Amino acid sequence: MALTARASKCNAVADQDGGSDKRTELIQWDDLDQEQQTGLLVEFGHYLDTLPPTCSMQTKNERFTAWLADRNIIYQGS
């Protein structure tokens, strides 16, 4: 599945001292292939079904950006 490929890019790396803090690689939206982007858009659509509808493009962009950020993906939409 495309999300599995995306997840493999997001390898968490333990701190040098072996502590429990983890850092995760951030991925640019544009670096994902079309199949990965499509899979994320479908998943996001299911998430949107749980939110109140909006006509505001700003709100839509903010929701998508925040949702992707939770997945360590950086989106710089219009």
C-alpha positions as CSV (number, residue, x, y, z in Angstrom):
1,M,0.0,0.0,0.0
2,A,1.2,3.5,-0.7
3,L,1.0,4.5,2.9
4,T,3.4,1.8,3.8
5,A,6.0,3.2,1.4
6,R,5.4,6.6,2.9
7,A,5.8,5.3,6.4
8,S,9.2,3.7,5.5
9,K,10.4,7.2,4.6
10,C,9.5,8.4,8.0
11,N,12.0,6.4,10.0
12,A,12.2,7.6,13.6
13,V,15.7,7.9,14.9
14,A,16.6,7.5,18.6
15,D,18.7,10.1,20.2
16,Q,22.5,9.5,20.3
17,D,22.3,8.8,24.0
18,G,19.7,6.1,23.6
19,G,17.0,8.2,25.2
20,S,13.3,7.8,24.4
21,D,13.0,11.1,22.4
22,K,12.6,10.5,18.7
23,R,13.0,12.6,15.7
24,T,11.2,11.9,12.5
25,E,12.2,12.9,9.0
26,L,9.9,15.5,7.4
27,I,8.8,14.8,3.9
28,Q,7.7,17.4,1.3
29,W,4.4,16.7,-0.3
30,D,5.9,17.2,-3.8
31,D,8.5,14.4,-3.0
32,L,5.7,11.8,-2.7
33,D,4.8,10.0,-5.8
34,Q,1.3,10.3,-7.3
35,E,0.1,7.0,-5.8
36,Q,1.2,8.1,-2.3
37,Q,-0.5,11.5,-2.7
38,T,-3.7,9.8,-3.9
39,G,-3.7,7.4,-0.9
40,L,-3.3,10.3,1.5
41,L,-6.0,12.3,-0.3
42,V,-8.4,9.4,0.1
43,E,-7.5,9.0,3.7
44,F,-7.9,12.8,4.3
45,G,-11.4,12.6,2.6
46,H,-12.5,10.1,5.3
47,Y,-11.2,12.5,8.0
48,L,-13.1,15.4,6.4
49,D,-16.3,13.4,6.7
50,T,-15.9,13.9,10.5
51,L,-15.6,17.7,10.3
52,P,-18.2,20.4,9.7
53,P,-18.3,21.4,6.0
54,T,-16.8,24.7,4.9
55,C,-16.6,26.7,1.7
56,S,-13.5,28.6,2.9
57,M,-10.4,27.7,0.9
58,Q,-8.3,29.0,3.7
59,T,-9.9,26.7,6.2
60,K,-9.6,23.8,3.8
61,N,-5.9,24.5,3.2
62,E,-5.3,24.8,7.0
63,R,-7.1,21.6,7.7
64,F,-5.1,19.7,5.0
65,T,-1.8,21.2,6.1
66,A,-2.4,20.4,9.7
67,W,-3.5,16.9,8.9
68,L,-0.4,16.2,6.8
69,A,1.8,17.8,9.5
70,D,0.5,15.1,11.9
71,R,2.0,12.6,9.5
72,N,5.3,14.5,9.1
73,I,4.5,15.8,5.7
74,I,5.0,19.4,4.7
75,Y,2.5,20.8,2.4
76,Q,2.8,24.3,1.0
77,G,-0.4,24.7,-1.0
78,S,-1.8,27.9,-2.5
